[in-house]
Amino acid sequence: MRAVIVDCAIYRDGHRSEGPSDFSDALDAARAADSGDAFLWIGLHEPTEEEFDHVSEEFGLHPLAVEDALKAHQRPKLEVYDDSLFMVLKPVVYEPESDTVTTGELMVFVGDSFVVTVRHGEGAPLTAVRKRLESEPEVLRHGPTSVLYAISDAVVDHYIEVAGELQVDLEEMETEVFQPTGGDKNTAARIYTFKRQVLEFRRATGPLAAPMARLASPGVPFVSDHAQPFFRDVSDHLTRATEQVEGLDRLLSDILSAHLAQMGVRQNDDMRKISAWAAMAAVPTMVAGVYGMNFDHMPELHQVWGYPLVIVLMAVAVVGLYRLFKRRGWL
C-alpha cells in the first residue's frame, strides 16, 4: 500500500504536522484535533482495486465514485455524495520533443476532514501544488477547500501554458503551408494529427466548465462559501483556455482547407503546363506525320527548299503556341 501513497500529511492551522504513519490513525487524529481546520491529505498514484478498498472503507467514499477513480477514462465532472465531494480533472502535458499533447486523469475526494487525490498517468504531479500550499498557510487554513482550489487552479493554468505552446506550433505549420512550395506531401497528415491533439485537449477543457461554474456558486457541500471568488477566478481562466483551444481548432480547419485548395491549384497549374507542352509537341508531330507518308504527289516533295521550309513552319508554329500559352499564364 505504501507504494501507491505518494504523500500523506495532517495540516493544522495552515501548517503541515507529523502524524501517525498509518492513514487510518492519521484521519482519526485530524478529526480529533482541537482546530476546526485540521484535515488529512493523502495522495495516491494508480492504486489497484484491492489497495483502494482500504482507503474507501476508511474514508467512507461512495462506491460509484470509487469505481470511477479506479477505472479512470472519465470526463471532467463534479459529483456530490452524502459524505464527500468527488471531482474529476484531466491535466494535459505538452511534450516539446515530439510536439504532442497527452492527457492524464486526476480524481479529488473532499470530505469534512480529508482530501484524497488519485492520479492516473505521468502528467500533473501534485508535489508542486502541495509545496506551494505549504508555503501559504493563510490559504491552507481554509481546510480541504483550499486543496481543491489549488489543484483546480494549477490544472487550468497549465491549460493556458499548453495552449500557448500549441499556438507556436500552429504558427510554424501555418508558415510552412503558405510558403511557395506549399509544404511536403505529409503536410495534410501532420495537420490532421495536430487537429486530433487539439480535439483531445478540448475534451479536457470543455466539460470542466460546468463543474467550475458550480463550485463558484454558493451551496456546494464541503466547499467553503469564502472560496467562491477564487473558483470564479479559476473559471475565468478556464474560459480563456477554452477559447484558445477552440481558436486553434478553427484555425487548423482553415489551414487544412487552404492546404487542400493550394494542392488543387497546383495540380491545375501542372495540368495546364502539361497540356500546353503536349499541344506544342502535337503540331510538329502532325506535320512530320504527314510528310512521313509514302505518297509521290506531295507539296514541295521535289523542291530543294521544301524540307527547310517545313522545319521553319514547325518552329514558327511551336514558338507561336509558346507565346500564346505564356501570355495566358499556362507556362
Backbone hydrogen bonds, N-H to C=O, Kabsch-Sander energy under -0.5 kcal/mol:
donor,donor_aa,acceptor,acceptor_aa,energy
4,V,1,M,-1.0
5,I,1,M,-0.9
6,V,4,V,-0.8
6,V,43,G,-2.8
7,D,43,G,-1.0
9,A,41,W,-1.9
10,I,17,S,-1.2
11,Y,39,F,-2.7
12,R,10,I,-0.5
12,R,15,H,-2.6
15,H,12,R,-2.0
17,S,10,I,-2.9
26,A,22,D,-2.3
27,L,23,F,-2.1
28,D,24,S,-1.7
29,A,25,D,-2.2
30,A,26,A,-2.2
31,R,27,L,-2.2
32,A,28,D,-1.6
33,A,30,A,-0.7
38,A,35,S,-1.2
39,F,11,Y,-1.7
40,L,113,S,-2.2
41,W,9,A,-2.7
42,I,40,L,-0.5
42,I,115,V,-2.5
43,G,7,D,-3.1
44,L,117,T,-3.3
45,H,4,V,-2.1
46,E,119,R,-2.4
52,F,48,T,-2.6
53,D,49,E,-1.4
54,H,50,E,-0.8
54,H,51,E,-0.5
55,V,51,E,-0.8
56,S,52,F,-2.9
57,E,53,D,-2.3
58,E,54,H,-1.6
59,F,55,V,-2.6
60,G,56,S,-1.2
61,L,56,S,-1.7
66,V,62,H,-2.3
67,E,63,P,-2.5
68,D,64,L,-2.0
69,A,65,A,-2.3
70,L,66,V,-1.8
71,K,67,E,-2.4
72,A,68,D,-1.9
77,K,88,V,-0.9
79,E,86,F,-3.5
81,Y,79,E,-0.5
81,Y,84,S,-2.8
85,L,110,V,-2.7
86,F,79,E,-3.4
87,M,108,V,-2.4
88,V,77,K,-2.5
89,L,106,L,-2.9
93,V,102,T,-3.0
95,E,93,V,-0.5
95,E,100,T,-2.9
98,S,95,E,-0.5
99,D,95,E,-1.5
100,T,95,E,-1.4
102,T,93,V,-2.5
104,G,91,P,-2.6
105,E,120,H,-2.2
106,L,89,L,-2.8
107,M,118,V,-3.1
108,V,87,M,-2.8
109,F,116,V,-3.3
110,V,85,L,-2.7
111,G,114,F,-2.6
115,V,40,L,-2.5
116,V,109,F,-2.5
117,T,42,I,-2.2
118,V,107,M,-2.8
119,R,44,L,-2.3
120,H,105,E,-2.9
130,R,126,L,-2.6
131,K,127,T,-2.4
132,R,128,A,-2.2
133,L,129,V,-2.3
134,E,130,R,-2.3
135,S,131,K,-1.2
136,E,133,L,-1.7
139,V,136,E,-1.4
140,L,136,E,-1.7
141,R,137,P,-1.6
142,H,139,V,-1.7
143,G,140,L,-2.0
145,T,142,H,-0.7
146,S,143,G,-1.5
147,V,143,G,-0.8
148,L,144,P,-1.9
149,Y,145,T,-2.4
150,A,146,S,-2.5
151,I,147,V,-2.5
152,S,148,L,-2.2
153,D,149,Y,-2.9
154,A,150,A,-2.3
155,V,151,I,-2.4
156,V,152,S,-2.5
157,D,153,D,-2.5
158,H,154,A,-1.7
159,Y,155,V,-1.3
160,I,156,V,-1.5
161,E,157,D,-1.6
162,V,158,H,-2.6
163,A,159,Y,-2.6
164,G,160,I,-1.9
165,E,161,E,-1.9
166,L,162,V,-2.5
167,Q,163,A,-1.9
168,V,164,G,-1.6
169,D,165,E,-2.0
170,L,166,L,-2.5
171,E,167,Q,-2.1
172,E,168,V,-2.0
173,M,169,D,-2.2
174,E,170,L,-2.6
175,T,171,E,-2.2
176,E,172,E,-1.9
177,V,173,M,-2.4
178,F,174,E,-2.0
179,Q,176,E,-0.9
182,G,179,Q,-1.5
187,T,184,D,-1.5
190,R,186,N,-2.1
191,I,187,T,-2.4
192,Y,188,A,-2.3
193,T,189,A,-2.3
194,F,190,R,-2.5
195,K,191,I,-2.3
196,R,192,Y,-1.9
197,Q,193,T,-1.7
198,V,194,F,-2.2
199,L,195,K,-2.1
200,E,196,R,-2.0
201,F,197,Q,-2.1
202,R,198,V,-2.4
203,R,199,L,-1.6
204,A,200,E,-0.7
204,A,201,F,-1.0
205,T,201,F,-1.8
206,G,202,R,-2.5
208,L,205,T,-0.6
209,A,206,G,-1.6
212,M,208,L,-2.0
213,A,209,A,-2.3
214,R,210,A,-2.1
215,L,211,P,-2.3
216,A,212,M,-1.6
217,S,214,R,-1.2
223,V,220,V,-1.5
227,A,224,S,-1.5
228,Q,225,D,-1.3
231,F,227,A,-2.2
232,R,228,Q,-2.2
233,D,229,P,-1.7
234,V,230,F,-1.9
235,S,231,F,-2.5
236,D,232,R,-2.3
237,H,233,D,-2.1
238,L,234,V,-2.4
239,T,235,S,-2.3
240,R,236,D,-2.0
241,A,237,H,-2.4
242,T,238,L,-2.9
243,E,239,T,-2.4
244,Q,240,R,-2.0
245,V,241,A,-2.4
246,E,242,T,-2.6
247,G,243,E,-2.3
248,L,244,Q,-2.2
249,D,245,V,-2.2
250,R,246,E,-2.3
251,L,247,G,-2.5
252,L,248,L,-2.4
253,S,249,D,-2.0
254,D,250,R,-2.3
255,I,251,L,-2.9
256,L,252,L,-2.7
257,S,253,S,-2.2
258,A,254,D,-2.6
259,H,255,I,-2.6
260,L,256,L,-2.4
261,A,257,S,-2.3
262,Q,258,A,-2.5
263,M,259,H,-2.2
264,G,260,L,-2.1
265,V,261,A,-2.3
266,R,262,Q,-2.8
267,Q,263,M,-2.3
268,N,264,G,-2.1
269,D,265,V,-2.5
270,D,266,R,-2.5
271,M,267,Q,-2.5
272,R,268,N,-2.4
273,K,269,D,-2.3
274,I,270,D,-2.7
275,S,271,M,-2.6
276,A,272,R,-2.6
277,W,273,K,-2.6
278,A,274,I,-2.4
279,A,275,S,-2.3
280,M,276,A,-2.2
281,A,277,W,-2.0
282,A,278,A,-1.5
283,V,279,A,-1.2
285,T,281,A,-1.4
286,M,282,A,-2.5
287,V,283,V,-2.3
288,A,284,P,-2.8
289,G,285,T,-2.1
290,V,286,M,-2.0
291,Y,287,V,-2.2
292,G,288,A,-0.8
293,M,290,V,-1.4
295,F,293,M,-1.5
298,M,296,D,-1.1
301,L,298,M,-1.7
303,Q,300,E,-0.6
306,G,303,Q,-0.8
309,L,305,W,-1.8
310,V,306,G,-2.1
311,I,307,Y,-2.1
312,V,308,P,-2.6
313,L,309,L,-2.5
314,M,310,V,-2.3
315,A,311,I,-2.3
316,V,312,V,-2.8
317,A,313,L,-2.2
318,V,314,M,-2.3
319,V,315,A,-2.7
320,G,316,V,-2.5
321,L,317,A,-2.2
322,Y,318,V,-2.5
323,R,319,V,-2.5
324,L,320,G,-2.0
325,F,321,L,-2.7
326,K,322,Y,-2.4
327,R,323,R,-2.3
328,R,324,L,-1.6
329,G,326,K,-1.1
330,W,325,F,-2.6
331,L,325,F,-0.8
